[in-house]
Amino acid sequence: VQLQASGGELVQAGGSLRLSCADSRRTSSNNGMGWFRQGPEKEREFVAGISWNGANTYYADSVKGRFTISRDRIKNRLYLQMTSLNPEDTAVYYCATARRASLATSAREYAYWGQGTLVTVSS
């Protein structure tokens, strides 16, 4: 497994979580990375993306102002800090490596995917 996501758990509405994604093969350092999520009976959707050097980020409107994506290229880790969580954020969250250095927002632009970590937000 190249990408390993972790940090998902049950949290109350209004709470915070930080997801982490470890790149065990260290192949993502020169690529954009991103987070996607898939809620119950929903399609997978883009959450946040970041460029290879962390200089550029982009967020889905639904999480803008609440979530922050970041990366540590030395540690080969990707993070998603989530605040003000609400039940609509309940989903399996996936990290992914893009096919290019710049950030990407479409799933088709991503080559490698982690196995997902479950975030459950209770009301």
C-alpha positions, 0 to 999 in steps of 0.5 A: 500500500502506497498511501495510508490514511488515518485519523478518522473517528466518531466526533460530535458536531462542532468538533475537529479532527486531523486526518493524516496520509502517509506515503510509504513509497515516497513517490508523491513529493513532486506531485499534487495531492488531494483529499476526496470523500464518499458519504453514505449513498453518495458519489466520491467528491473532491474535498481539497487539493494541494500542489507539490510544494504546498504553495497552492491549495483549493477547496470544495465550497462545502468545506471552505473556511473549515478544512485546511489541507497541508503537506510535509514533503520531508515526512512524506505526509499529507494532512487535512485539518477539519473544524466545525464538523457537521453530520454532512461531513460523515464519509470515508475520506481518501487521500490521493496522489495526482498525475501532475505537480500542480493541484487537481480537482478531478478524480481522473487526475489522480493516479494513486489512492489510499484505502480511506479512513471513516469520519462519523459526525454525530448530531 
